[in-house]
Amino acid sequence: MSAEIIQLRSVVKTDALIPEGEYEAALVDYETGIYFFGHSPKAVLWWRIITMGAAFETVIPGYYAVRRLTGKGRRRGRFQIGLKSRLARDLALMTNNRPPLDHVPLDHLQGHLFRIAVRTIVRDSGQKTIPKGAQYSIVDQVLGVVE
């Protein structure tokens, strides 16, 4: 078994809180599912921060709405995206090509370095303030490829 596969299986997925800003990160895993009853299906991309500092080695999620899941939601599940979706735009920036909409290839992006913008979630879906101890960070957008 390769070291890359072992590294992917040891991803600790938590709701981490790191300072907002721009970081260099690597895509380490992804999963699909419907996380809230009645809401749209999602793809969750898990990123490991590699910028030195307090957030080094922290794994944080990036949540993306997708058009539909192909099969059940699961780790490395398949999905379809819309042409103008946020995930399609981020993938176009990551690959420098227009991404396919029916089978999105994320496996070959693992191990590459990207610049990402991180923000802190301070309000819930009802626009109520989340207490400081329950706030968490997410990837807001991919800014580009690290050369």
trRosetta pair geometry for C-beta under 8 A, 3 or more apart (Angstrom, degrees):
i j d omega theta_ij theta_ji phi_ij phi_ji
1 5 5.4 -104 -179 75 93 129
1 6 6.0 106 127 -53 114 94
2 5 5.0 96 61 7 82 99
2 6 7.2 -147 99 -2 45 88
3 6 5.5 -56 -149 40 37 114
3 7 6.2 41 152 -24 68 105
4 7 5.7 -54 -150 34 30 113
4 8 6.6 29 153 -19 64 105
4 110 7.5 114 -177 125 117 119
4 111 6.7 -27 -132 -76 125 124
5 8 5.7 -53 -149 34 34 111
5 9 6.6 31 155 -17 65 106
6 9 6.0 -59 -151 36 32 109
6 10 6.6 19 156 -13 65 112
7 10 6.1 -68 -151 39 30 105
7 11 7.8 60 149 -54 60 79
7 28 7.3 -105 133 -148 97 109
8 11 6.1 -18 -168 -25 42 112
8 28 6.0 177 -116 175 71 80
8 29 5.5 130 -161 -75 92 100
8 110 7.2 6 -90 -169 124 149
11 28 5.2 150 -97 127 130 129
11 29 5.1 -125 11 -3 167 137
11 46 5.9 84 174 129 146 149
11 48 7.5 -118 -124 -64 99 112
11 59 5.7 135 -167 -127 90 163
12 59 6.0 152 71 31 65 135
13 29 7.9 -86 -71 71 117 134
13 46 6.0 -75 -104 -116 104 138
13 59 6.1 -84 -99 115 49 129
13 61 7.2 54 -156 -60 101 105
14 59 7.1 99 30 72 75 94
15 136 3.8 -62 176 -111 97 147
16 58 4.9 178 147 -169 165 115
16 59 6.9 126 -4 66 138 50
16 60 5.4 -100 56 -84 109 89
16 136 6.6 92 64 -150 27 88
16 137 6.0 -39 96 40 74 105
17 120 6.7 46 -146 -125 87 108
17 135 5.6 77 -110 99 129 84
17 136 5.5 -104 -74 -117 79 40
17 137 5.5 132 -129 -20 38 95
18 23 8.0 18 122 -51 144 150
18 49 7.0 121 -103 -38 177 162
18 54 7.0 164 -140 104 91 96
18 55 3.9 62 -145 -107 138 119
18 58 5.5 151 -58 85 135 166
18 60 6.9 -98 15 -55 120 140
18 118 6.3 -10 81 141 108 155
18 137 4.9 -44 36 -10 77 165
19 54 7.3 73 0 68 109 125
19 55 6.9 -116 32 -45 79 125
19 118 7.9 90 98 92 44 123
20 118 5.8 -158 -136 99 48 79
20 119 5.3 28 -125 -120 110 48
20 120 5.4 -90 -61 -11 101 94
20 137 7.4 -170 -83 -123 61 108
21 117 7.5 -117 140 -145 22 63
21 118 6.2 0 55 52 48 96
22 115 6.1 8 -177 -180 108 99
22 116 7.0 165 -150 84 62 38
22 117 5.6 -34 -95 -98 73 64
22 118 7.5 167 -95 13 22 80
22 143 6.4 -11 -135 0 115 157
23 49 5.0 -38 164 -135 147 101
23 50 7.8 135 163 43 98 54
23 51 4.5 -124 -151 4 83 134
23 55 6.5 -80 -108 99 146 141
23 115 7.4 167 86 -153 33 57
23 116 5.7 -21 64 62 81 87
23 118 5.9 22 6 -13 116 122
24 49 7.5 100 77 -161 51 60
24 50 5.2 -61 104 68 95 93
24 51 4.8 126 34 -60 82 88
24 113 5.6 5 -178 -175 105 111
24 114 7.2 158 -153 82 60 33
24 115 5.9 -39 -97 -97 64 62
24 116 7.7 124 -123 16 17 79
24 146 5.3 47 -135 -72 114 148
25 47 4.2 34 157 175 139 114
25 48 6.1 159 -160 76 85 39
25 49 5.1 -45 -97 -100 97 44
25 50 6.0 155 -109 8 35 84
25 51 7.6 -45 -58 -11 67 91
25 113 7.3 147 75 -151 25 66
25 114 6.0 -33 68 67 75 82
25 115 7.9 111 21 -124 77 18
25 116 5.0 -23 26 12 125 127
25 139 7.6 -120 61 -100 162 125
26 47 6.9 152 73 -155 34 69
26 48 5.3 -17 58 57 87 95
26 50 6.0 56 -11 -29 97 127
26 110 7.3 67 166 -162 95 54
26 111 6.4 12 -163 -121 123 14
26 112 6.8 156 -133 74 83 34
26 113 5.7 -49 -80 -96 82 59
26 114 7.3 132 -99 18 34 81
27 30 7.3 -5 -178 -47 109 102
27 45 6.0 -47 -134 -177 105 109
27 46 7.4 104 -160 75 60 53
27 47 6.0 -43 -98 -100 50 72
27 106 7.1 -120 153 -178 147 97
27 109 5.1 20 51 120 147 102
27 110 5.2 -104 96 -99 92 58
27 111 7.9 -46 62 6 78 36
27 112 7.1 11 25 55 100 80
27 114 7.0 40 -30 11 92 127
28 46 5.4 -63 65 103 91 98
28 47 6.8 136 8 -126 89 20
28 48 4.8 62 -33 -17 133 109
28 59 6.6 -68 44 -124 143 114
28 110 6.5 87 -122 -141 25 102
29 45 7.9 164 91 -158 45 47
29 46 4.4 2 62 48 86 124
29 75 7.0 -34 -180 -156 115 101
29 76 7.5 -83 -164 -59 78 86
29 110 7.7 49 -67 -109 37 127
30 43 6.2 5 -179 179 116 95
30 44 6.4 167 -155 86 64 53
30 45 4.8 -20 -103 -106 102 60
30 46 6.5 -162 -80 11 44 79
30 75 7.8 131 91 -162 44 58
30 76 6.3 92 73 -93 80 52
30 106 5.3 -12 14 128 151 159
31 43 7.5 167 87 -156 36 55
31 44 5.2 -9 60 56 84 101
31 46 7.7 41 2 -23 93 109
31 73 7.3 63 161 175 87 86
31 74 6.6 -103 -152 133 89 27
31 75 4.7 -44 -102 -106 100 49
31 76 6.9 -33 -95 -22 55 37
31 77 6.5 54 -164 10 51 98
32 41 6.7 17 -178 173 97 109
32 42 7.0 174 -150 91 57 51
32 43 5.3 -26 -99 -102 81 67
32 44 7.5 -179 -85 15 30 74
32 66 7.2 -37 -134 25 109 151
32 69 5.3 140 153 -118 134 111
32 73 4.6 -132 111 -136 76 74
32 74 6.5 4 54 39 86 42
32 77 3.5 -98 34 68 120 123
32 78 7.4 -63 -7 50 157 20
32 79 5.2 172 -114 -50 142 122
33 41 7.0 -164 114 -152 19 80
33 42 6.3 -18 68 59 61 87
33 44 7.5 -14 30 -3 97 112
33 69 7.6 47 -92 -85 19 148
33 73 3.1 108 -100 171 59 146
33 74 7.4 109 -69 -40 91 27
33 77 7.4 119 -50 23 62 151
34 37 7.5 74 136 -101 111 32
34 39 6.5 158 -167 71 88 75
34 40 7.6 -144 -124 126 88 21
34 41 5.1 -62 -79 -101 81 66
34 42 7.1 128 -108 12 34 82
34 69 7.6 -102 -42 -16 88 137
34 73 6.1 -149 0 -37 63 148
35 39 7.0 -39 62 70 69 128
35 42 5.6 -20 -2 28 112 135
35 44 8.0 80 -55 -49 137 124
36 39 4.2 41 75 9 98 134
39 42 7.9 11 117 -34 111 105
40 65 4.8 32 104 -148 138 106
40 66 7.4 172 152 52 104 49
41 65 7.5 106 78 -158 50 60
41 66 5.3 -53 99 63 97 96
41 67 7.9 -11 57 86 112 25
41 68 6.1 85 30 -140 142 32
41 69 4.7 -145 -158 -33 158 98
41 73 6.9 -162 -146 -81 105 114
41 79 6.8 -167 125 -129 129 122
42 63 5.6 -25 -164 -163 132 90
42 64 6.4 135 -160 72 74 45
42 65 6.1 -51 -101 -100 70 42
42 66 6.5 135 -132 7 18 92
43 63 7.9 147 78 -157 47 44
43 64 4.8 -20 61 66 91 104
43 66 5.0 76 -18 -42 101 127
43 77 8.0 -145 -112 72 84 94
43 79 5.4 -138 -68 38 115 159
43 81 7.9 -49 0 -77 140 107
43 87 6.4 61 56 -105 129 155
43 104 7.8 -31 -103 71 167 152
44 61 5.0 -28 -169 -156 104 120
44 62 7.1 149 -160 70 54 47
44 63 5.7 -18 -105 -101 78 65
44 64 7.6 179 -83 23 32 75
45 61 7.0 130 71 -161 45 62
45 62 4.5 -17 62 58 98 104
45 64 6.9 36 -6 -3 103 116
45 106 7.3 -143 -110 -149 106 140
45 139 7.1 -55 82 49 103 145
46 59 5.6 12 179 -179 103 108
46 60 7.5 166 -152 84 61 25
46 61 5.7 -36 -98 -99 64 67
46 62 7.8 -161 -73 18 21 75
47 59 6.8 162 81 -151 40 59
47 60 5.7 -24 63 64 93 73
47 61 7.5 148 16 -110 82 16
47 62 6.2 54 -15 -18 118 107
47 114 8.0 -85 -131 62 123 113
47 116 6.2 11 -169 -12 166 168
47 139 5.5 84 10 -59 144 138
48 57 6.4 -16 -171 -146 101 41
48 58 7.3 160 -150 81 56 34
48 59 5.1 -27 -93 -94 71 78
49 55 4.7 -37 113 135 165 101
49 56 6.2 -127 107 -117 101 25
49 57 6.7 -51 68 11 80 14
49 58 4.8 13 24 53 121 84
49 59 7.7 -145 3 -75 76 30
49 60 7.1 41 -36 7 103 106
50 56 7.1 38 -150 -141 25 75
50 57 7.7 61 -98 -67 49 49
50 113 6.8 -77 47 -123 144 109
51 55 6.7 24 71 76 98 106
51 56 6.7 -125 85 -88 47 74
52 56 5.5 8 -131 -79 37 129
53 56 5.8 146 53 -35 47 93
55 58 4.7 -72 -171 17 71 132
60 118 6.6 55 89 -127 161 120
60 136 8.0 165 -138 167 101 92
60 137 5.1 -47 -134 99 144 99
60 138 6.3 -172 163 -117 109 30
60 139 6.2 140 109 -39 106 82
61 138 5.8 -35 83 -128 75 84
61 139 6.9 -122 120 10 33 94
62 116 7.6 -112 -72 -151 133 136
62 138 6.2 121 -105 177 45 86
62 139 3.3 -42 -82 60 104 118
62 140 7.9 -101 -126 -7 97 13
62 142 7.9 25 -135 -48 167 87
63 138 6.3 -37 5 -156 94 138
64 81 7.8 -17 146 -114 126 119
64 85 7.1 83 -178 156 106 118
64 86 5.9 -148 -131 82 94 102
64 87 3.9 79 -173 -64 149 114
64 90 7.7 -115 -94 29 137 138
65 85 6.8 -136 81 -148 83 117
65 86 7.4 79 37 30 83 108
65 87 7.8 -150 61 -13 48 113
66 69 6.9 90 91 -67 131 61
66 79 4.3 -6 167 166 160 134
66 80 6.5 127 170 73 103 44
66 81 5.3 -74 -137 -91 81 70
66 85 7.3 57 -113 -163 44 165
66 87 6.7 -10 -88 21 80 155
67 79 7.4 144 49 168 71 88
67 80 4.5 -54 63 101 117 93
67 81 5.8 158 -5 -129 99 16
67 82 5.2 128 -65 -48 109 79
67 85 7.5 -115 -43 -54 85 144
67 101 7.8 37 4 176 144 99
68 79 6.8 -177 95 -155 39 74
68 80 5.3 12 52 44 78 107
69 72 7.1 3 139 -175 138 10
69 73 5.7 -74 -124 -72 160 73
69 77 6.2 -7 -154 144 108 131
69 78 7.3 111 -170 87 63 57
69 79 5.1 -44 -112 -102 52 86
70 77 7.4 170 61 165 70 86
70 78 3.9 -41 62 101 116 108
70 79 6.1 -158 6 -84 83 26
70 80 6.6 94 -43 -28 102 88
70 103 8.0 -23 6 -97 161 72
71 74 7.5 -44 118 15 111 113
71 77 6.2 -146 81 -155 105 100
71 78 6.1 71 25 45 110 98
72 77 6.9 -112 95 -122 52 134
73 77 5.6 -114 -146 -8 37 171
74 77 4.4 121 52 -64 70 108
76 106 7.8 -153 -133 71 75 118
76 107 7.5 46 -142 -76 117 97
78 103 6.5 -31 -152 -127 115 74
78 104 7.7 154 -153 37 66 79
79 104 6.4 -20 71 21 80 122
80 101 6.0 41 -165 151 85 74
80 102 5.3 -13 -113 -123 103 47
80 104 7.6 160 -115 -23 28 102
81 85 4.9 -119 -179 44 99 147
81 87 5.1 -116 -128 82 143 119
81 88 5.1 170 131 -57 130 94
81 91 7.8 136 57 7 166 143
81 99 7.2 18 60 101 136 127
81 101 5.6 -121 67 -146 71 68
81 104 5.9 62 -5 -65 117 134
82 85 4.1 116 59 -38 88 104
82 88 6.5 -103 88 -18 52 136
82 101 7.1 29 -125 -146 13 117
83 88 5.9 163 -166 176 24 172
83 101 6.2 -40 -70 -90 69 133
84 88 6.7 -51 -64 61 3 137
84 89 7.6 25 -165 -47 43 103
85 88 4.6 100 57 3 82 102
85 89 7.1 -149 95 -3 46 85
86 89 5.8 -56 -151 37 34 110
86 90 6.3 31 153 -16 67 107
86 141 7.4 -106 -172 -106 108 93
87 90 5.7 -54 -144 40 33 109
87 91 6.1 33 157 -19 67 108
87 104 7.5 -10 143 -134 125 158
88 91 5.8 -55 -144 39 28 110
88 92 6.3 34 154 -23 63 105
88 99 5.6 -147 -140 49 69 117
88 101 7.2 -2 -102 -102 124 83
89 92 5.7 -50 -147 32 31 113
89 93 6.6 30 153 -16 62 105
90 93 5.7 -57 -153 37 34 111
90 94 6.2 31 151 -19 67 109
90 141 6.3 -150 -92 -157 109 71
90 142 4.2 103 -153 25 99 116
91 94 5.4 -55 -141 39 34 112
91 95 5.9 3 168 5 70 112
91 99 4.0 14 117 -49 134 146
91 104 6.8 -100 -102 -154 160 109
92 95 6.7 -68 -133 52 22 88
92 96 7.5 65 172 -109 55 11
92 97 6.7 -124 -136 85 63 31
92 98 5.9 1 -110 -106 106 41
92 99 6.0 -110 -63 -14 67 90
93 96 7.6 20 -165 -72 22 50
93 142 5.5 167 85 102 128 110
93 143 7.6 -126 158 150 147 11
93 144 6.2 -96 172 -98 111 49
93 145 7.7 -175 149 -29 74 81
94 109 6.0 19 154 -131 135 131
94 112 7.7 120 -172 95 98 138
94 114 6.1 -30 -116 -102 97 135
94 142 5.8 -19 -61 145 99 159
94 145 6.5 116 -142 -70 47 95
95 99 6.4 112 35 -79 141 87
95 109 7.3 -80 -69 -87 93 109
96 145 7.6 -47 -42 -11 103 139
99 104 6.1 27 167 -128 127 85
99 105 7.8 -156 -150 34 97 78
100 103 5.6 -5 108 60 134 67
100 104 6.5 -163 76 -89 82 46
100 105 7.2 63 34 -7 113 92
101 104 7.7 -2 -147 -67 18 88
105 108 5.7 10 151 19 112 107
105 109 7.6 133 122 -18 75 95
106 109 5.5 -59 -163 31 53 116
106 110 7.3 65 146 -37 74 90
107 110 6.2 -42 -166 6 40 113
109 112 5.7 -78 -168 32 56 120
112 145 6.9 -39 160 -140 120 100
113 145 7.3 98 88 -169 64 63
113 146 3.8 -47 113 47 111 126
114 142 5.5 -34 168 -149 136 106
114 143 7.6 141 166 49 86 65
114 144 6.9 175 -158 94 75 32
114 145 5.8 -51 -108 -109 70 46
114 146 6.2 -149 -95 -9 13 89
115 142 7.4 108 78 -171 55 62
115 143 4.3 -61 104 70 101 108
115 144 4.9 9 41 56 113 78
115 145 7.5 -44 7 19 85 3
115 146 5.8 124 -43 -65 83 85
116 139 5.0 -48 -178 -141 134 108
116 140 7.7 139 171 44 84 66
116 141 7.1 177 -154 93 69 38
116 142 5.6 -42 -103 -109 78 54
116 143 6.3 178 -102 6 19 90
117 139 7.3 104 72 -165 51 63
117 140 4.6 -54 101 60 99 109
117 141 5.1 13 41 53 112 78
117 142 8.0 -146 14 -78 78 11
117 143 5.7 98 -32 -47 92 112
118 137 5.2 16 178 -178 112 118
118 138 7.1 167 -150 84 70 30
118 139 6.1 -49 -98 -103 69 48
118 140 6.5 158 -124 -1 14 93
119 137 7.0 166 88 -147 28 73
119 138 6.4 -21 64 61 75 77
119 140 4.4 63 -1 -57 110 125
120 135 5.6 28 178 165 107 121
120 136 7.2 168 -150 92 68 23
120 137 5.4 -44 -97 -93 63 72
121 130 6.6 36 124 20 83 153
121 135 6.1 180 77 -157 65 74
121 136 5.5 -1 41 62 110 72
121 137 7.3 -174 2 -95 80 20
121 138 6.1 52 -38 -3 109 111
122 129 6.5 -22 157 -144 84 73
122 130 5.7 -153 -167 41 35 97
122 135 5.6 1 -98 -120 60 123
123 127 5.3 -1 176 -142 130 43
123 128 6.5 146 -154 67 77 28
123 129 6.0 -47 -99 -97 73 41
123 130 6.4 -160 -94 -10 16 90
124 127 7.2 -87 69 -16 61 13
124 128 5.2 -9 39 56 107 84
124 130 5.7 118 -44 -66 86 98
130 134 5.1 -119 175 91 101 103
130 135 5.2 133 102 -81 119 71
131 134 5.0 69 63 18 84 104
131 135 7.4 -134 94 -29 40 82
132 135 5.9 -39 -149 3 34 117
139 142 7.4 23 167 -62 123 67
